[in-house]
């Protein structure tokens, strides 16, 4: 039996394994995080909520989840 290809990303200073081709939206789901309650950054760049399903992750990527800032 051959193992499926996987990648490892850094999420908030810990390693997380994902299937190759996983997206930022799938990582949120795996981590059981409410998409509307968290802001995301990939390799230091903000990723808008509507772009997460199309944002593929690669081995070694650095992902941050943080509280969105609201106000003016």
C-alpha positions as a printed NumPy array, in Angstrom:
array([[  0.   ,   0.   ,   0.   ],
       [  1.375,   3.413,  -0.978],
       [  0.927,   6.358,   1.351],
       [ -0.811,   9.385,  -0.096],
       [  1.48 ,  12.37 ,  -0.659],
       [  1.393,  14.83 ,   2.213],
       [  2.779,  18.226,   3.127],
       [  3.692,  19.834,   6.423],
       [  2.89 ,  23.467,   7.164],
       [  3.695,  25.576,  10.213],
       [  0.514,  26.765,  11.928],
       [  0.953,  29.147,  14.837],
       [  4.406,  27.665,  15.623],
       [  3.476,  23.99 ,  15.312],
       [  3.775,  21.487,  12.48 ],
       [  0.537,  20.297,  10.857],
       [  0.376,  17.498,   8.282],
       [ -2.091,  17.819,   5.402],
       [ -2.762,  15.932,   2.187],
       [ -0.886,  17.334,  -0.804],
       [ -3.073,  19.883,  -2.592],
       [ -4.891,  20.981,   0.578],
       [ -6.23 ,  24.527,   0.694],
       [ -6.315,  27.13 ,   3.418],
       [-10.076,  26.506,   3.78 ],
       [ -9.416,  22.795,   4.358],
       [ -6.842,  23.607,   7.034],
       [ -9.408,  25.758,   8.856],
       [-11.873,  22.865,   8.708],
       [ -9.291,  20.341,   9.932],
       [ -8.449,  22.627,  12.852],
       [-12.167,  23.118,  13.631],
       [-11.903,  26.888,  13.349],
       [-14.942,  28.962,  12.408],
       [-14.015,  30.696,   9.126],
       [-15.809,  33.93 ,  10.04 ],
       [-14.129,  34.136,  13.447],
       [-10.518,  34.082,  12.29 ],
       [ -8.301,  36.047,   9.931],
       [ -5.573,  34.225,   8.023],
       [ -2.098,  34.93 ,   6.691],
       [  0.022,  32.715,   4.462],
       [  3.777,  33.299,   4.445],
       [  3.275,  36.769,   5.923],
       [  0.53 ,  37.891,   3.515],
       [ -3.102,  38.376,   4.497],
       [ -5.524,  36.002,   2.745],
       [ -9.132,  37.266,   2.477],
       [-11.875,  34.876,   3.575],
       [-13.258,  34.451,   0.049],
       [ -9.81 ,  33.492,  -1.31 ],
       [ -9.2  ,  30.633,   1.142],
       [-10.866,  27.832,  -0.896],
       [ -8.601,  28.615,  -3.885],
       [ -5.424,  29.129,  -1.825],
       [ -3.413,  25.91 ,  -2.135],
       [ -0.846,  25.175,   0.543],
       [  2.675,  23.9  ,  -0.134],
       [  5.137,  22.004,   1.985],
       [  6.902,  24.416,   4.352],
       [  4.291,  27.198,   4.174],
       [  3.784,  29.287,   7.313],
       [  0.141,  29.93 ,   8.253],
       [ -1.128,  32.247,  10.967],
       [ -4.644,  32.379,  12.402],
       [ -5.426,  35.584,  14.273],
       [ -8.329,  37.647,  15.577],
       [ -9.686,  40.026,  12.955],
       [ -9.531,  43.672,  13.983],
       [-12.854,  45.458,  13.749],
       [-13.438,  49.149,  14.103],
       [-12.495,  52.413,  12.574]])
